[in-house]
Amino acid sequence: GSLIRPSDARDGKDFLTLFVNRLAKPVGKHPFTGGGLMSRSFYGHGRYTVRMKSNIRSGTVSSFFLMNKWEPEPWLHKEIDIEFLGKDPRTVQFVAHRYTASQNPQAMGKPFVYRLPFVYGDGFHDYSIHWTKDKVDWSVDGNKIWEAAHDIPDEPLAILLNHWGPDPREASSRAWVGAMNLDSLPSKAEYLWVEYKPE
């Protein structure tokens, strides 16, 4: 997978850009880096919206998600995700997770993969997570796409943005986000703003 490197998160004049960049020389098993950002505060129920554009490459993921506070194992990981999958420029995945690191990855929530009616790198669009006590629903440009009532987090969550790549040597990674071509990098995801409306 990718190393997270501060220089791969750049604050431009109008928006934040997160990059996946090829390393001149691999660091351990990591041939590329990624960028990410996490809020210092944790928030409760409400609507979380991001306006973003993903010019991402095959083999990478860009995201907008919520996650509980990290703890040493056995940490019960609670997360609500919007993930753009580099294997197809129209594919986005919505999922709520509740798992520990020792669990099989297939137990990590029940993702809904949605094919957008547009290419996610062609322009900025609004993507929302509406989190309540009993359910989560996801919207694109104000249109509700999916709802889940399982694996719902029950504690405050941080807001995260990231752009990264799983281990390209693993068949499961290639099936999920496509094959990585290091020569295609850099890859970038652009974030215009994030909004939280508590309920």
NORWOKA-V68162 format. One record per run of one state. SS is the DSSP state (helix for helix, strand for strand, loop for the rest). FROM is the first residue (numbers start at 1). TO is the last residue. If there is no record, write none. Layout:
BEGIN
ss={SS;SS}
from={FROM;FROM}
to={TO;TO}
END
This chain:
BEGIN
ss={loop;strand;loop;helix;strand;loop;strand;loop;strand;loop;strand;loop;strand;loop;strand;loop;strand;loop;strand;loop;helix;loop;strand;loop;strand;loop;strand;loop;strand;loop;strand;loop;helix;loop;helix;loop;strand;loop}
from={1;3;5;6;9;12;16;28;30;39;43;44;46;56;61;68;77;86;91;100;105;108;112;116;125;132;136;141;143;149;157;165;171;178;182;185;187;199}
to={2;4;5;8;11;15;27;29;38;42;43;45;55;60;67;76;85;90;99;104;107;111;115;124;131;135;140;142;148;156;164;170;177;181;184;186;198;199}
END
